[in-house]
Amino acid sequence: MSNAAETAGNSARSVPGIDGLSLTERDQIRRRARAIWREEGCPNGRDREHWALAELQVLKSALRP
């Protein structure tokens, strides 16, 4: 991959989406939400709760120095 393509790829991942989250942040939140879901025994119907908790954890950790 050329440097220009790598730069374009990295920029695209850091551009915020409609919700203000970068693709990288969304991916981290998705992975954390899935981990929470598994830790809780894979319950049905709690996806929004798991997403919100994961979002809080991921974004809070990003603020730490």
N, C-alpha and C positions, 0 to 999 in steps of 0.2 A: 504494500500500500504506500502511496506517495505521502509526503509530509502534508501537502494540501488536503488530501483525503482524510488523513488522520486528524488534522486540525478541524476540518469540517465535522467529522464524526464526534469529536470531543465537544465542540461548541453545541451541536444539536442535543447532546445529552445534558448540557447545563442550561439550556433555554427553558424557562418555566412554561408549564402548560396552563390551561384555563384555571386550574386550581392553585396556581402559583408554585407548584412543585416541579423540580427538574425530573427528567426520566430516571436519573440515578437515585434520587430521593424516593420516587415512587417504587422503584425496584427494591430498595432497602426496606421500605414500609411493607410491601407485598410479602417479602421473605419473612419479616418479623411477624406479621399477622398470621401467616401460615404456621410459624413456630408456636405462637400462642395458641392457635386452634388445636394443634397436635398436643401441646402440653395439657390442654383442658379436655382431652379425650375425643376430639373431633366432633363437637356438638353441632347440630343443625340450627340454623336460624340466628346465629350470633356473629355473622360476618361483619356487620357494621360496627359492632362493639369491639371486635378484634382489630379491625382496621383503625378505629379511633385510638385505641390503646397503643397500637404499633406506631401510628403517626406521632403520637405524643412522645413515645420513647425515642424514636429515631430523630425527631427534630430537636428534642431536648438534648440529646447526646451531641448533636451537631453544634450546639451553642457553647458547649464546654471547651475551655481553652486547651 
